[in-house]
Amino acid sequence: MRALASKNSPFYRRFHHGLGEAPLGDCPVLTKATLMDNFDEISIDSIVRLAGLQEYFDGVRNDELFRGRYWVSATSGS
């Protein structure tokens, strides 16, 4: 999973630069604030972008998939 993220995510190439073989405990912690600030660079699927997700949540109806492909949900973070 780490190799896939580093290969396909500009954010993870920077965030974990030089840590590809390091134990996970030695890698920096990804906070929710950092995730939200860098969401579009973190997502490795070009159809999953923050603006599109925000539109989806504003208009979601029943069991509609996001972009016809993904189940997504929002939480309060607790």
N, CA, C and O atoms as a Tripos MOL2 file, in Angstrom:
@<TRIPOS>MOLECULE
protein
  312   311    78     0     0
PROTEIN
NO_CHARGES

@<TRIPOS>ATOM
      1 N           0.8260   -1.1800    0.0000 N.3       1 MET1
      2 CA          0.0000    0.0000    0.0000 C.3       1 MET1
      3 C           0.8790    1.2550    0.0000 C.2       1 MET1
      4 O           0.5700    2.2350   -0.6780 O.2       1 MET1
      5 N           1.9550    1.2180    0.7510 N.am      2 ARG2
      6 CA          2.8550    2.3640    0.8020 C.3       2 ARG2
      7 C           3.4630    2.6500   -0.5650 C.2       2 ARG2
      8 O           3.5660    3.8110   -0.9630 O.2       2 ARG2
      9 N           3.8610    1.6230   -1.2790 N.am      3 ALA3
     10 CA          4.4550    1.8160   -2.6020 C.3       3 ALA3
     11 C           3.4310    2.4060   -3.5650 C.2       3 ALA3
     12 O           3.7680    3.2900   -4.3530 O.2       3 ALA3
     13 N           2.1960    1.9380   -3.5150 N.am      4 LEU4
     14 CA          1.1230    2.4640   -4.3710 C.3       4 LEU4
     15 C           0.8700    3.9380   -4.0680 C.2       4 LEU4
     16 O           0.7480    4.7510   -4.9850 O.2       4 LEU4
     17 N           0.7910    4.2810   -2.7890 N.am      5 ALA5
     18 CA          0.5460    5.6710   -2.4070 C.3       5 ALA5
     19 C           1.7000    6.5650   -2.8610 C.2       5 ALA5
     20 O           1.4650    7.6490   -3.3950 O.2       5 ALA5
     21 N           2.9170    6.1310   -2.6600 N.am      6 SER6
     22 CA          4.0730    6.9370   -3.0610 C.3       6 SER6
     23 C           4.1590    7.0940   -4.5740 C.2       6 SER6
     24 O           4.5440    8.1520   -5.0730 O.2       6 SER6
     25 N           3.8070    6.0560   -5.2890 N.am      7 LYS7
     26 CA          3.8600    6.1030   -6.7500 C.3       7 LYS7
     27 C           2.7850    7.0240   -7.3260 C.2       7 LYS7
     28 O           3.0460    7.7520   -8.2840 O.2       7 LYS7
     29 N           1.5810    6.9980   -6.7530 N.am      8 ASN8
     30 CA          0.4350    7.6610   -7.3660 C.3       8 ASN8
     31 C          -0.0450    8.9340   -6.6880 C.2       8 ASN8
     32 O          -0.9000    9.6330   -7.2300 O.2       8 ASN8
     33 N           0.4830    9.2460   -5.5260 N.am      9 SER9
     34 CA          0.0310   10.4180   -4.7830 C.3       9 SER9
     35 C           1.1720   11.4200   -4.6160 C.2       9 SER9
     36 O           2.1380   11.1420   -3.9060 O.2       9 SER9
     37 N           1.0670   12.5860   -5.2650 N.am     10 PRO10
     38 CA          2.1190   13.5990   -5.0830 C.3      10 PRO10
     39 C           2.3390   13.9510   -3.6120 C.2      10 PRO10
     40 O           3.4660   14.1970   -3.1840 O.2      10 PRO10
     41 N           1.2520   13.9720   -2.8490 N.am     11 PHE11
     42 CA          1.3660   14.2960   -1.4280 C.3      11 PHE11
     43 C           2.2460   13.2790   -0.7090 C.2      11 PHE11
     44 O           3.1750   13.6630    0.0020 O.2      11 PHE11
     45 N           1.9660   11.9850   -0.8840 N.am     12 TYR12
     46 CA          2.7350   10.9640   -0.1680 C.3      12 TYR12
     47 C           4.1740   10.8800   -0.6510 C.2      12 TYR12
     48 O           5.0530   10.5010    0.1230 O.2      12 TYR12
     49 N           4.4410   11.2230   -1.9040 N.am     13 ARG13
     50 CA          5.8320   11.2620   -2.3520 C.3      13 ARG13
     51 C           6.6270   12.2630   -1.5150 C.2      13 ARG13
     52 O           7.7890   12.0240   -1.1870 O.2      13 ARG13
     53 N           5.9970   13.3760   -1.1740 N.am     14 ARG14
     54 CA          6.6690   14.3830   -0.3300 C.3      14 ARG14
     55 C           6.6110   14.0120    1.1550 C.2      14 ARG14
     56 O           7.6210   14.0750    1.8570 O.2      14 ARG14
     57 N           5.4230   13.6250    1.6260 N.am     15 PHE15
     58 CA          5.1710   13.4010    3.0480 C.3      15 PHE15
     59 C           6.0340   12.2650    3.6150 C.2      15 PHE15
     60 O           6.5040   12.3570    4.7490 O.2      15 PHE15
     61 N           6.2410   11.2090    2.8460 N.am     16 HIS16
     62 CA          7.0190   10.0560    3.2910 C.3      16 HIS16
     63 C           8.3120    9.9100    2.5030 C.2      16 HIS16
     64 O           8.8640    8.8140    2.4140 O.2      16 HIS16
     65 N           8.8000   11.0100    1.9300 N.am     17 HIS17
     66 CA         10.0370   10.9590    1.1480 C.3      17 HIS17
     67 C          11.1750   10.3680    1.9810 C.2      17 HIS17
     68 O          11.4640   10.8260    3.0870 O.2      17 HIS17
     69 N          11.8090    9.3410    1.4180 N.am     18 GLY18
     70 CA         12.9330    8.7050    2.0950 C.3      18 GLY18
     71 C          12.5420    7.7370    3.2000 C.2      18 GLY18
     72 O          13.4110    7.1970    3.8850 O.2      18 GLY18
     73 N          11.2520    7.5110    3.3810 N.am     19 LEU19
     74 CA         10.7900    6.6370    4.4720 C.3      19 LEU19
     75 C          10.1520    5.3450    3.9610 C.2      19 LEU19
     76 O           9.4440    4.6680    4.7080 O.2      19 LEU19
     77 N          10.3940    5.0000    2.7070 N.am     20 GLY20
     78 CA          9.7590    3.8320    2.1020 C.3      20 GLY20
     79 C           9.9840    2.5240    2.8360 C.2      20 GLY20
     80 O           9.1250    1.6430    2.8110 O.2      20 GLY20
     81 N          11.1080    2.3890    3.4750 N.am     21 GLU21
     82 CA         11.4280    1.1560    4.2100 C.3      21 GLU21
     83 C          11.3660    1.3430    5.7210 C.2      21 GLU21
     84 O          11.6230    0.4060    6.4760 O.2      21 GLU21
     85 N          11.0300    2.5310    6.1540 N.am     22 ALA22
     86 CA         10.9810    2.8080    7.5960 C.3      22 ALA22
     87 C           9.7790    2.1220    8.2420 C.2      22 ALA22
     88 O           8.7560    1.9360    7.5830 O.2      22 ALA22
     89 N           9.8790    1.7470    9.4980 N.am     23 PRO23
     90 CA          8.7080    1.2170   10.2070 C.3      23 PRO23
     91 C           7.6000    2.2840   10.2180 C.2      23 PRO23
     92 O           7.8860    3.4790   10.2840 O.2      23 PRO23
     93 N           6.3670    1.8530   10.1560 N.am     24 LEU24
     94 CA          5.2530    2.8030   10.1210 C.3      24 LEU24
     95 C           5.2880    3.7640   11.2990 C.2      24 LEU24
     96 O           4.9090    4.9270   11.1580 O.2      24 LEU24
     97 N           5.7270    3.3070   12.4350 N.am     25 GLY25
     98 CA          5.7960    4.1550   13.6170 C.3      25 GLY25
     99 C           6.7790    5.3080   13.4780 C.2      25 GLY25
    100 O           6.7120    6.2760   14.2360 O.2      25 GLY25
    101 N           7.6880    5.2130   12.5170 N.am     26 ASP26
    102 CA          8.6590    6.2810   12.2780 C.3      26 ASP26
    103 C           8.1640    7.3080   11.2640 C.2      26 ASP26
    104 O           8.8100    8.3350   11.0580 O.2      26 ASP26
    105 N           7.0330    7.0430   10.6330 N.am     27 CYS27
    106 CA          6.4840    7.9580    9.6300 C.3      27 CYS27
    107 C           5.6710    9.0550   10.3170 C.2      27 CYS27
    108 O           5.1110    8.8310   11.3900 O.2      27 CYS27
    109 N           5.6030   10.2300    9.7090 N.am     28 PRO28
    110 CA          4.8110   11.3010   10.3110 C.3      28 PRO28
    111 C           3.3270   10.9450   10.3550 C.2      28 PRO28
    112 O           2.8270   10.2010    9.5110 O.2      28 PRO28
    113 N           2.6440   11.4820   11.3360 N.am     29 VAL29
    114 CA          1.2120   11.2460   11.5010 C.3      29 VAL29
    115 C           0.4490   12.1770   10.5610 C.2      29 VAL29
    116 O           0.7470   13.3690   10.4790 O.2      29 VAL29
    117 N          -0.5280   11.6270    9.8580 N.am     30 LEU30
    118 CA         -1.3910   12.4300    8.9880 C.3      30 LEU30
    119 C          -2.5900   12.8930    9.7990 C.2      30 LEU30
    120 O          -3.4330   12.0840   10.1870 O.2      30 LEU30
    121 N          -2.6660   14.1790   10.0540 N.am     31 THR31
    122 CA         -3.7870   14.7220   10.8170 C.3      31 THR31
    123 C          -4.9670   14.9920    9.8860 C.2      31 THR31
    124 O          -4.8070   15.0520    8.6670 O.2      31 THR31
    125 N          -6.1340   15.1500   10.4650 N.am     32 LYS32
    126 CA         -7.3120   15.4640    9.6630 C.3      32 LYS32
    127 C          -7.1240   16.8000    8.9500 C.2      32 LYS32
    128 O          -7.5150   16.9370    7.7910 O.2      32 LYS32
    129 N          -6.5370   17.7730    9.6150 N.am     33 ALA33
    130 CA         -6.3140   19.0860    8.9880 C.3      33 ALA33
    131 C          -5.4080   18.9610    7.7660 C.2      33 ALA33
    132 O          -5.6750   19.5640    6.7270 O.2      33 ALA33
    133 N          -4.3370   18.1780    7.8910 N.am     34 THR34
    134 CA         -3.4340   17.9740    6.7630 C.3      34 THR34
    135 C          -4.1370   17.2220    5.6480 C.2      34 THR34
    136 O          -3.9650   17.5500    4.4740 O.2      34 THR34
    137 N          -4.9220   16.2230    6.0010 N.am     35 LEU35
    138 CA         -5.6950   15.4760    5.0060 C.3      35 LEU35
    139 C          -6.6080   16.4000    4.2230 C.2      35 LEU35
    140 O          -6.6250   16.3640    2.9930 O.2      35 LEU35
    141 N          -7.3590   17.2210    4.9220 N.am     36 MET36
    142 CA         -8.3160   18.0980    4.2400 C.3      36 MET36
    143 C          -7.5980   19.1580    3.4040 C.2      36 MET36
    144 O          -8.0640   19.5050    2.3190 O.2      36 MET36
    145 N          -6.4850   19.6680    3.8900 N.am     37 ASP37
    146 CA         -5.7280   20.6830    3.1580 C.3      37 ASP37
    147 C          -5.0930   20.1280    1.8810 C.2      37 ASP37
    148 O          -4.8110   20.8840    0.9510 O.2      37 ASP37
    149 N          -4.8690   18.8240    1.8320 N.am     38 ASN38
    150 CA         -4.1610   18.2040    0.7120 C.3      38 ASN38
    151 C          -4.9680   17.1040    0.0360 C.2      38 ASN38
    152 O          -4.4070   16.2590   -0.6600 O.2      38 ASN38
    153 N          -6.2810   17.1110    0.2370 N.am     39 PHE39
    154 CA         -7.1310   15.9970   -0.1890 C.3      39 PHE39
    155 C          -6.9200   15.6060   -1.6490 C.2      39 PHE39
    156 O          -6.7440   14.4260   -1.9510 O.2      39 PHE39
    157 N          -6.9340   16.5750   -2.5510 N.am     40 ASP40
    158 CA         -6.8560   16.2510   -3.9750 C.3      40 ASP40
    159 C          -5.5110   15.6460   -4.3730 C.2      40 ASP40
    160 O          -5.4440   14.8850   -5.3380 O.2      40 ASP40
    161 N          -4.4530   15.9670   -3.6560 N.am     41 GLU41
    162 CA         -3.1490   15.3610   -3.9230 C.3      41 GLU41
    163 C          -2.9950   14.0030   -3.2440 C.2      41 GLU41
    164 O          -2.1570   13.1970   -3.6480 O.2      41 GLU41
    165 N          -3.7910   13.7530   -2.2270 N.am     42 ILE42
    166 CA         -3.7390   12.4780   -1.5200 C.3      42 ILE42
    167 C          -4.5030   11.4110   -2.2960 C.2      42 ILE42
    168 O          -4.0430   10.2750   -2.4090 O.2      42 ILE42
    169 N          -5.6590   11.7720   -2.8260 N.am     43 SER43
    170 CA         -6.4790   10.8190   -3.5800 C.3      43 SER43
    171 C          -5.7260   10.3510   -4.8180 C.2      43 SER43
    172 O          -5.1970   11.1680   -5.5720 O.2      43 SER43
    173 N          -5.6770    9.0420   -5.0290 N.am     44 ILE44
    174 CA         -4.9920    8.5190   -6.2050 C.3      44 ILE44
    175 C          -5.9550    8.2180   -7.3500 C.2      44 ILE44
    176 O          -5.5340    7.7420   -8.4040 O.2      44 ILE44
    177 N          -7.2310    8.4900   -7.1540 N.am     45 ASP45
    178 CA         -8.2170    8.3490   -8.2260 C.3      45 ASP45
    179 C          -8.6440    9.7500   -8.6530 C.2      45 ASP45
    180 O          -9.1920   10.5030   -7.8480 O.2      45 ASP45
    181 N          -8.4030   10.0940   -9.8860 N.am     46 SER46
    182 CA         -8.6460   11.4580  -10.3600 C.3      46 SER46
    183 C         -10.1130   11.8650  -10.3330 C.2      46 SER46
    184 O         -10.4130   13.0520  -10.4610 O.2      46 SER46
    185 N         -11.0370   10.9210  -10.1710 N.am     47 ILE47
    186 CA        -12.4520   11.3120  -10.0710 C.3      47 ILE47
    187 C         -12.8670   11.6170   -8.6390 C.2      47 ILE47
    188 O         -13.9760   12.0980   -8.4070 O.2      47 ILE47
    189 N         -11.9950   11.3460   -7.6820 N.am     48 VAL48
    190 CA        -12.2930   11.6170   -6.2750 C.3      48 VAL48
    191 C         -11.5780   12.9040   -5.8740 C.2      48 VAL48
    192 O         -10.3910   12.9040   -5.5490 O.2      48 VAL48
    193 N         -12.3310   13.9940   -5.9070 N.am     49 ARG49
    194 CA        -11.8130   15.3120   -5.5450 C.3      49 ARG49
    195 C         -12.7250   15.9230   -4.4990 C.2      49 ARG49
    196 O         -13.9210   15.6350   -4.4640 O.2      49 ARG49
    197 N         -12.1620   16.7660   -3.6480 N.am     50 LEU50
    198 CA        -12.8960   17.3150   -2.5210 C.3      50 LEU50
    199 C         -14.1370   18.0890   -2.9590 C.2      50 LEU50
    200 O         -15.2040   17.9280   -2.3670 O.2      50 LEU50
    201 N         -14.0130   18.9210   -3.9810 N.am     51 ALA51
    202 CA        -15.1720   19.7030   -4.4400 C.3      51 ALA51
    203 C         -16.3070   18.7870   -4.8820 C.2      51 ALA51
    204 O         -17.4720   19.0580   -4.5880 O.2      51 ALA51
    205 N         -15.9810   17.7200   -5.5760 N.am     52 GLY52
    206 CA        -17.0060   16.7660   -6.0100 C.3      52 GLY52
    207 C         -17.6610   16.0640   -4.8440 C.2      52 GLY52
    208 O         -18.8710   15.8370   -4.8580 O.2      52 GLY52
    209 N         -16.8820   15.7160   -3.8340 N.am     53 LEU53
    210 CA        -17.4460   15.0840   -2.6380 C.3      53 LEU53
    211 C         -18.3680   16.0450   -1.8930 C.2      53 LEU53
    212 O         -19.4230   15.6470   -1.3990 O.2      53 LEU53
    213 N         -17.9640   17.3130   -1.8150 N.am     54 GLN54
    214 CA        -18.8190   18.2940   -1.1410 C.3      54 GLN54
    215 C         -20.1470   18.4450   -1.8830 C.2      54 GLN54
    216 O         -21.1950   18.5370   -1.2430 O.2      54 GLN54
    217 N         -20.1260   18.4730   -3.1980 N.am     55 GLU55
    218 CA        -21.3650   18.5230   -3.9880 C.3      55 GLU55
    219 C         -22.2090   17.2760   -3.7470 C.2      55 GLU55
    220 O         -23.4280   17.3590   -3.6010 O.2      55 GLU55
    221 N         -21.5570   16.1320   -3.7090 N.am     56 TYR56
    222 CA        -22.2540   14.8640   -3.4690 C.3      56 TYR56
    223 C         -22.9900   14.9070   -2.1330 C.2      56 TYR56
    224 O         -24.1660   14.5480   -2.0630 O.2      56 TYR56
    225 N         -22.3160   15.3390   -1.0810 N.am     57 PHE57
    226 CA        -22.9520   15.3760    0.2390 C.3      57 PHE57
    227 C         -24.0760   16.4030    0.3080 C.2      57 PHE57
    228 O         -25.0270   16.2250    1.0690 O.2      57 PHE57
    229 N         -23.9840   17.4480   -0.4560 N.am     58 ASP58
    230 CA        -25.0500   18.4480   -0.4890 C.3      58 ASP58
    231 C         -26.3110   17.9160   -1.1600 C.2      58 ASP58
    232 O         -27.4100   18.3880   -0.8670 O.2      58 ASP58
    233 N         -26.1700   16.9410   -2.0570 N.am     59 GLY59
    234 CA        -27.3300   16.4730   -2.8050 C.3      59 GLY59
    235 C         -27.5800   14.9810   -2.7620 C.2      59 GLY59
    236 O         -28.4030   14.4720   -3.5230 O.2      59 GLY59
    237 N         -26.8860   14.2680   -1.8880 N.am     60 VAL60
    238 CA        -27.0200   12.8070   -1.8630 C.3      60 VAL60
    239 C         -28.4550   12.3740   -1.5570 C.2      60 VAL60
    240 O         -29.1420   12.9500   -0.7140 O.2      60 VAL60
    241 N         -28.8640   11.3590   -2.2640 N.am     61 ARG61
    242 CA        -30.2130   10.8190   -2.0960 C.3      61 ARG61
    243 C         -30.1300    9.3020   -1.9330 C.2      61 ARG61
    244 O         -29.5870    8.6050   -2.7900 O.2      61 ARG61
    245 N         -30.6630    8.8100   -0.8490 N.am     62 ASN62
    246 CA        -30.7250    7.3720   -0.5870 C.3      62 ASN62
    247 C         -29.3540    6.7180   -0.6730 C.2      62 ASN62
    248 O         -28.4090    7.1440   -0.0080 O.2      62 ASN62
    249 N         -29.2540    5.6860   -1.4900 N.am     63 ASP63
    250 CA        -28.0220    4.8940   -1.5790 C.3      63 ASP63
    251 C         -27.2390    5.1860   -2.8610 C.2      63 ASP63
    252 O         -26.6270    4.2870   -3.4370 O.2      63 ASP63
    253 N         -27.2610    6.4240   -3.2950 N.am     64 GLU64
    254 CA        -26.5760    6.8060   -4.5300 C.3      64 GLU64
    255 C         -25.0570    6.7380   -4.3560 C.2      64 GLU64
    256 O         -24.5130    7.3040   -3.4080 O.2      64 GLU64
    257 N         -24.3790    6.0490   -5.2670 N.am     65 LEU65
    258 CA        -22.9300    5.9580   -5.2310 C.3      65 LEU65
    259 C         -22.3060    7.2720   -5.7030 C.2      65 LEU65
    260 O         -22.8530    7.9470   -6.5760 O.2      65 LEU65
    261 N         -21.1790    7.6240   -5.1310 N.am     66 PHE66
    262 CA        -20.4270    8.7900   -5.5930 C.3      66 PHE66
    263 C         -19.7740    8.4220   -6.9210 C.2      66 PHE66
    264 O         -19.0470    7.4340   -7.0270 O.2      66 PHE66
    265 N         -20.0510    9.2370   -7.9210 N.am     67 ARG67
    266 CA        -19.5300    9.0290   -9.2830 C.3      67 ARG67
    267 C         -19.9010    7.6440   -9.8210 C.2      67 ARG67
    268 O         -19.2170    7.0940  -10.6830 O.2      67 ARG67
    269 N         -21.0150    7.0840   -9.2860 N.am     68 GLY68
    270 CA        -21.4840    5.7860   -9.7400 C.3      68 GLY68
    271 C         -20.5900    4.6290   -9.3460 C.2      68 GLY68
    272 O         -20.7430    3.5170   -9.8500 O.2      68 GLY68
    273 N         -19.6410    4.8940   -8.4280 N.am     69 ARG69
    274 CA        -18.6350    3.8720   -8.1240 C.3      69 ARG69
    275 C         -18.3290    3.6780   -6.6450 C.2      69 ARG69
    276 O         -18.0340    2.5570   -6.2290 O.2      69 ARG69
    277 N         -18.3890    4.7340   -5.8400 N.am     70 TYR70
    278 CA        -17.9110    4.6690   -4.4630 C.3      70 TYR70
    279 C         -19.0100    4.9160   -3.4440 C.2      70 TYR70
    280 O         -19.8790    5.7670   -3.6370 O.2      70 TYR70
    281 N         -18.9550    4.1460   -2.3400 N.am     71 TRP71
    282 CA        -19.7670    4.4420   -1.1590 C.3      71 TRP71
    283 C         -18.9220    5.3840   -0.3150 C.2      71 TRP71
    284 O         -17.7750    5.0680    0.0030 O.2      71 TRP71
    285 N         -19.4650    6.5170    0.0440 N.am     72 VAL72
    286 CA        -18.7400    7.4700    0.8920 C.3      72 VAL72
    287 C         -19.6240    7.9090    2.0300 C.2      72 VAL72
    288 O         -20.8510    7.8520    1.9400 O.2      72 VAL72
    289 N         -18.9980    8.3470    3.1010 N.am     73 SER73
    290 CA        -19.7630    8.8640    4.2360 C.3      73 SER73
    291 C         -18.9700    9.9820    4.8970 C.2      73 SER73
    292 O         -17.7550   10.0890    4.7250 O.2      73 SER73
    293 N         -19.6560   10.7840    5.6290 N.am     74 ALA74
    294 CA        -19.0210   11.8700    6.3810 C.3      74 ALA74
    295 C         -19.2290   11.6090    7.8580 C.2      74 ALA74
    296 O         -20.2660   11.0930    8.2740 O.2      74 ALA74
    297 N         -18.2280   11.9730    8.6420 N.am     75 THR75
    298 CA        -18.3340   11.8110   10.0940 C.3      75 THR75
    299 C         -17.9850   13.1390   10.7590 C.2      75 THR75
    300 O         -17.4360   14.0450   10.1330 O.2      75 THR75
    301 N         -18.3100   13.2230   12.0020 N.am     76 SER76
    302 CA        -17.9690   14.4180   12.7610 C.3      76 SER76
    303 C         -16.5090   14.3930   13.2000 C.2      76 SER76
    304 O         -15.9900   15.3850   13.7120 O.2      76 SER76
    305 N         -15.8590   13.2680   13.0000 N.am     77 GLY77
    306 CA        -14.4570   13.1300   13.3880 C.3      77 GLY77
    307 C         -14.2530   12.5620   14.7650 C.2      77 GLY77
    308 O         -13.1140   12.3980   15.2030 O.2      77 GLY77
    309 N         -15.3350   12.2530   15.4650 N.am     78 SER78
    310 CA        -15.1570   11.6900   16.8060 C.3      78 SER78
    311 C         -15.1610   10.1810   16.7660 C.2      78 SER78
    312 O         -15.0230    9.5360   17.8050 O.2      78 SER78
@<TRIPOS>BOND
     1     1     2 1
     2     2     3 1
     3     3     4 2
     4     3     5 am
     5     5     6 1
     6     6     7 1
     7     7     8 2
     8     7     9 am
     9     9    10 1
    10    10    11 1
    11    11    12 2
    12    11    13 am
    13    13    14 1
    14    14    15 1
    15    15    16 2
    16    15    17 am
    17    17    18 1
    18    18    19 1
    19    19    20 2
    20    19    21 am
    21    21    22 1
    22    22    23 1
    23    23    24 2
    24    23    25 am
    25    25    26 1
    26    26    27 1
    27    27    28 2
    28    27    29 am
    29    29    30 1
    30    30    31 1
    31    31    32 2
    32    31    33 am
    33    33    34 1
    34    34    35 1
    35    35    36 2
    36    35    37 am
    37    37    38 1
    38    38    39 1
    39    39    40 2
    40    39    41 am
    41    41    42 1
    42    42    43 1
    43    43    44 2
    44    43    45 am
    45    45    46 1
    46    46    47 1
    47    47    48 2
    48    47    49 am
    49    49    50 1
    50    50    51 1
    51    51    52 2
    52    51    53 am
    53    53    54 1
    54    54    55 1
    55    55    56 2
    56    55    57 am
    57    57    58 1
    58    58    59 1
    59    59    60 2
    60    59    61 am
    61    61    62 1
    62    62    63 1
    63    63    64 2
    64    63    65 am
    65    65    66 1
    66    66    67 1
    67    67    68 2
    68    67    69 am
    69    69    70 1
    70    70    71 1
    71    71    72 2
    72    71    73 am
    73    73    74 1
    74    74    75 1
    75    75    76 2
    76    75    77 am
    77    77    78 1
    78    78    79 1
    79    79    80 2
    80    79    81 am
    81    81    82 1
    82    82    83 1
    83    83    84 2
    84    83    85 am
    85    85    86 1
    86    86    87 1
    87    87    88 2
    88    87    89 am
    89    89    90 1
    90    90    91 1
    91    91    92 2
    92    91    93 am
    93    93    94 1
    94    94    95 1
    95    95    96 2
    96    95    97 am
    97    97    98 1
    98    98    99 1
    99    99   100 2
   100    99   101 am
   101   101   102 1
   102   102   103 1
   103   103   104 2
   104   103   105 am
   105   105   106 1
   106   106   107 1
   107   107   108 2
   108   107   109 am
   109   109   110 1
   110   110   111 1
   111   111   112 2
   112   111   113 am
   113   113   114 1
   114   114   115 1
   115   115   116 2
   116   115   117 am
   117   117   118 1
   118   118   119 1
   119   119   120 2
   120   119   121 am
   121   121   122 1
   122   122   123 1
   123   123   124 2
   124   123   125 am
   125   125   126 1
   126   126   127 1
   127   127   128 2
   128   127   129 am
   129   129   130 1
   130   130   131 1
   131   131   132 2
   132   131   133 am
   133   133   134 1
   134   134   135 1
   135   135   136 2
   136   135   137 am
   137   137   138 1
   138   138   139 1
   139   139   140 2
   140   139   141 am
   141   141   142 1
   142   142   143 1
   143   143   144 2
   144   143   145 am
   145   145   146 1
   146   146   147 1
   147   147   148 2
   148   147   149 am
   149   149   150 1
   150   150   151 1
   151   151   152 2
   152   151   153 am
   153   153   154 1
   154   154   155 1
   155   155   156 2
   156   155   157 am
   157   157   158 1
   158   158   159 1
   159   159   160 2
   160   159   161 am
   161   161   162 1
   162   162   163 1
   163   163   164 2
   164   163   165 am
   165   165   166 1
   166   166   167 1
   167   167   168 2
   168   167   169 am
   169   169   170 1
   170   170   171 1
   171   171   172 2
   172   171   173 am
   173   173   174 1
   174   174   175 1
   175   175   176 2
   176   175   177 am
   177   177   178 1
   178   178   179 1
   179   179   180 2
   180   179   181 am
   181   181   182 1
   182   182   183 1
   183   183   184 2
   184   183   185 am
   185   185   186 1
   186   186   187 1
   187   187   188 2
   188   187   189 am
   189   189   190 1
   190   190   191 1
   191   191   192 2
   192   191   193 am
   193   193   194 1
   194   194   195 1
   195   195   196 2
   196   195   197 am
   197   197   198 1
   198   198   199 1
   199   199   200 2
   200   199   201 am
   201   201   202 1
   202   202   203 1
   203   203   204 2
   204   203   205 am
   205   205   206 1
   206   206   207 1
   207   207   208 2
   208   207   209 am
   209   209   210 1
   210   210   211 1
   211   211   212 2
   212   211   213 am
   213   213   214 1
   214   214   215 1
   215   215   216 2
   216   215   217 am
   217   217   218 1
   218   218   219 1
   219   219   220 2
   220   219   221 am
   221   221   222 1
   222   222   223 1
   223   223   224 2
   224   223   225 am
   225   225   226 1
   226   226   227 1
   227   227   228 2
   228   227   229 am
   229   229   230 1
   230   230   231 1
   231   231   232 2
   232   231   233 am
   233   233   234 1
   234   234   235 1
   235   235   236 2
   236   235   237 am
   237   237   238 1
   238   238   239 1
   239   239   240 2
   240   239   241 am
   241   241   242 1
   242   242   243 1
   243   243   244 2
   244   243   245 am
   245   245   246 1
   246   246   247 1
   247   247   248 2
   248   247   249 am
   249   249   250 1
   250   250   251 1
   251   251   252 2
   252   251   253 am
   253   253   254 1
   254   254   255 1
   255   255   256 2
   256   255   257 am
   257   257   258 1
   258   258   259 1
   259   259   260 2
   260   259   261 am
   261   261   262 1
   262   262   263 1
   263   263   264 2
   264   263   265 am
   265   265   266 1
   266   266   267 1
   267   267   268 2
   268   267   269 am
   269   269   270 1
   270   270   271 1
   271   271   272 2
   272   271   273 am
   273   273   274 1
   274   274   275 1
   275   275   276 2
   276   275   277 am
   277   277   278 1
   278   278   279 1
   279   279   280 2
   280   279   281 am
   281   281   282 1
   282   282   283 1
   283   283   284 2
   284   283   285 am
   285   285   286 1
   286   286   287 1
   287   287   288 2
   288   287   289 am
   289   289   290 1
   290   290   291 1
   291   291   292 2
   292   291   293 am
   293   293   294 1
   294   294   295 1
   295   295   296 2
   296   295   297 am
   297   297   298 1
   298   298   299 1
   299   299   300 2
   300   299   301 am
   301   301   302 1
   302   302   303 1
   303   303   304 2
   304   303   305 am
   305   305   306 1
   306   306   307 1
   307   307   308 2
   308   307   309 am
   309   309   310 1
   310   310   311 1
   311   311   312 2
@<TRIPOS>SUBSTRUCTURE
     1 MET1         2 RESIDUE 1 A MET
     2 ARG2         6 RESIDUE 1 A ARG
     3 ALA3        10 RESIDUE 1 A ALA
     4 LEU4        14 RESIDUE 1 A LEU
     5 ALA5        18 RESIDUE 1 A ALA
     6 SER6        22 RESIDUE 1 A SER
     7 LYS7        26 RESIDUE 1 A LYS
     8 ASN8        30 RESIDUE 1 A ASN
     9 SER9        34 RESIDUE 1 A SER
    10 PRO10       38 RESIDUE 1 A PRO
    11 PHE11       42 RESIDUE 1 A PHE
    12 TYR12       46 RESIDUE 1 A TYR
    13 ARG13       50 RESIDUE 1 A ARG
    14 ARG14       54 RESIDUE 1 A ARG
    15 PHE15       58 RESIDUE 1 A PHE
    16 HIS16       62 RESIDUE 1 A HIS
    17 HIS17       66 RESIDUE 1 A HIS
    18 GLY18       70 RESIDUE 1 A GLY
    19 LEU19       74 RESIDUE 1 A LEU
    20 GLY20       78 RESIDUE 1 A GLY
    21 GLU21       82 RESIDUE 1 A GLU
    22 ALA22       86 RESIDUE 1 A ALA
    23 PRO23       90 RESIDUE 1 A PRO
    24 LEU24       94 RESIDUE 1 A LEU
    25 GLY25       98 RESIDUE 1 A GLY
    26 ASP26      102 RESIDUE 1 A ASP
    27 CYS27      106 RESIDUE 1 A CYS
    28 PRO28      110 RESIDUE 1 A PRO
    29 VAL29      114 RESIDUE 1 A VAL
    30 LEU30      118 RESIDUE 1 A LEU
    31 THR31      122 RESIDUE 1 A THR
    32 LYS32      126 RESIDUE 1 A LYS
    33 ALA33      130 RESIDUE 1 A ALA
    34 THR34      134 RESIDUE 1 A THR
    35 LEU35      138 RESIDUE 1 A LEU
    36 MET36      142 RESIDUE 1 A MET
    37 ASP37      146 RESIDUE 1 A ASP
    38 ASN38      150 RESIDUE 1 A ASN
    39 PHE39      154 RESIDUE 1 A PHE
    40 ASP40      158 RESIDUE 1 A ASP
    41 GLU41      162 RESIDUE 1 A GLU
    42 ILE42      166 RESIDUE 1 A ILE
    43 SER43      170 RESIDUE 1 A SER
    44 ILE44      174 RESIDUE 1 A ILE
    45 ASP45      178 RESIDUE 1 A ASP
    46 SER46      182 RESIDUE 1 A SER
    47 ILE47      186 RESIDUE 1 A ILE
    48 VAL48      190 RESIDUE 1 A VAL
    49 ARG49      194 RESIDUE 1 A ARG
    50 LEU50      198 RESIDUE 1 A LEU
    51 ALA51      202 RESIDUE 1 A ALA
    52 GLY52      206 RESIDUE 1 A GLY
    53 LEU53      210 RESIDUE 1 A LEU
    54 GLN54      214 RESIDUE 1 A GLN
    55 GLU55      218 RESIDUE 1 A GLU
    56 TYR56      222 RESIDUE 1 A TYR
    57 PHE57      226 RESIDUE 1 A PHE
    58 ASP58      230 RESIDUE 1 A ASP
    59 GLY59      234 RESIDUE 1 A GLY
    60 VAL60      238 RESIDUE 1 A VAL
    61 ARG61      242 RESIDUE 1 A ARG
    62 ASN62      246 RESIDUE 1 A ASN
    63 ASP63      250 RESIDUE 1 A ASP
    64 GLU64      254 RESIDUE 1 A GLU
    65 LEU65      258 RESIDUE 1 A LEU
    66 PHE66      262 RESIDUE 1 A PHE
    67 ARG67      266 RESIDUE 1 A ARG
    68 GLY68      270 RESIDUE 1 A GLY
    69 ARG69      274 RESIDUE 1 A ARG
    70 TYR70      278 RESIDUE 1 A TYR
    71 TRP71      282 RESIDUE 1 A TRP
    72 VAL72      286 RESIDUE 1 A VAL
    73 SER73      290 RESIDUE 1 A SER
    74 ALA74      294 RESIDUE 1 A ALA
    75 THR75      298 RESIDUE 1 A THR
    76 SER76      302 RESIDUE 1 A SER
    77 GLY77      306 RESIDUE 1 A GLY
    78 SER78      310 RESIDUE 1 A SER
